[in-house]
């Protein structure tokens, strides 16, 4: 239940933030938060990150459904709380953008950063959580999964010894 609550909280935070932007910031308007670095900017993205696959609504909707099913299956099969957290965060972010794509045909983006003359692509809270969750999942795969596999092997060996001794 905790994992569902995390995903739902992320979706709620994302959708509330997008509602506030759409309601209070004109499309294309830039509101400086930190001059020459961070702006709140109302923008719409019909693609994925960095505008990849622009106008890809009919690709991203089924892709998100399939990906979500895969992530939920992995979530159900896993006993690792760290992995479950990562997957819940990814799902929450994915669902936040999925809602936009289904109902509006595009995703509302509003966080804009400049690094010198480089403008980082405008993004939103859902995007942030997808990146955070994916980073946690990569960490799990690279550094934790092996430890869990070794622990499982050790548990099975102990169980075999205990069964053999009985």
N, C-alpha and C positions, 0 to 999 in steps of 0.2 A: 504494500500500500504506500509506503514511503516513496518508492520509485515513481509511482504514478503521480503522487503529490508534487514531486520535484518537477516532472515534465509539465504538469498542469500549471504550476507556479511560473515556470519560464514562459509558457504560452501566454498566460495572463499578463505578465510584465511586458512582454513583447507587444501584444495587441493594445494594451493601454497606452504604451509609449507611442505607438504608431497613430492611435486615435488622437492623442494630444497634439502630435505634429500636424496631422492633416487638418485638425480643427483650428490650430493657432498660428501656423506658419504657411505663408503663401508658397505655392510651388516655385522652386528655384531660389527662394529667399535664403540668404546666408545670415545667420545671427552669430556674431563673434562671441565665443566663450573665452578663448585665449587668443588674442590677435595674432595673426600670421601662423597659427598652429592648429587650433580646434574651433570648428564652427558647427552649429546646428543648421542643417540645410535640408529642406524638403525636396526629395527626389524620388522618382519611380524607376525601378529596374525591371525590365521585361526578361532579363536573362538571369544568369547565375553570378557568382563573384566576378568582379571586374567586367561585367557585361558580357561574359562568355555566353554563347548561344542566345543572343538577343532574340526576343519574340519566341522563346522556347517553351511557352506555357504548356503546350500539348506534349512536350517531352518531359518536363519537370513534374507535372502532376502524376502521371503513372510511375515515373522513376521514384518519386518520393514515397508513393504507396508501397512499391516493391521493396525499397530500401528499409522502410519502416517495419514491414513484415519480417524481413531478415533480421533486423536489429532486435525486434521483440522476441523472435525465436532464440537468438543468442542469449538475450536477457533471461529468458525462462530457463534455459539449460544451464546457465552459469550459477555457481555458488559464490563467486567472488564479488564482494560488496564494492570494491573499487571499480571493477568492470561494469557492474550494474549502475553505478553512479555515472560513469562516462556515457553509457548508452542512454540513460534517462535524460542527461543533458543534451545529447545529440538529438534525441527524439523531440524534446521540447522545442529546440531551435528549429528543427525541420518542420514541425507542425505549425509554428508561428508563421513561417514563410509560406507554407502550403495553404494556409487559410487565405492569405493575401492573393496567391495565384488563382485559387478557385473562385473567390468572390470578386476580385478586382482585375485579374489578368496580369497584374504586375505586383512587385513587392515595394513597399514604402521603405526607403532608406533615408537616414538623416544624420548620421555621425560622419563628419568630414574632417580629415586631418591633413595638414601640410607639413612636409619635412623639407625645409628650404624651398626650392622651386618644385619639388615633387609633390603632387597631390595624390594621396592614397585614395583608392576608390571608396566612395561613400557606402556605408554599410549600416546595419541596424542591430538591435539587441539579439534577435534570433541568430543572425550571422555570428555574432560574438560567442554565443553559447555553442553553436555547431563547431566553431574553431576550438573552444575550450574543451568540449567533450571529445573531439577528435584527438586533440593533443593528449588528453588523459588516456584515451584508448591506445594510442601509439606507445605511450609510456608503459602501459600495462603489457602490451605485446612484446616490447623490446626488453623490459627489465623485470616484469613480474610473472608473466605467464610461465616461463621456464621454472621459476621457483615453485609455482603452484603445481606444475606437472611433477616435479621431483617430490614434493610433499605428498601428492596422490600416490606415487609409486611406493614411497616409504610407508604410507598408511596401508596399502594393499599387502605389502610384505609383512607388516606387523600383524594384520588380520589373518594372513595365511599361517603365520607362526602360532597365533593364538588358537586357531581352529585345529592345527596339527597337534597342539599340546593338549587339547580337550579330549 
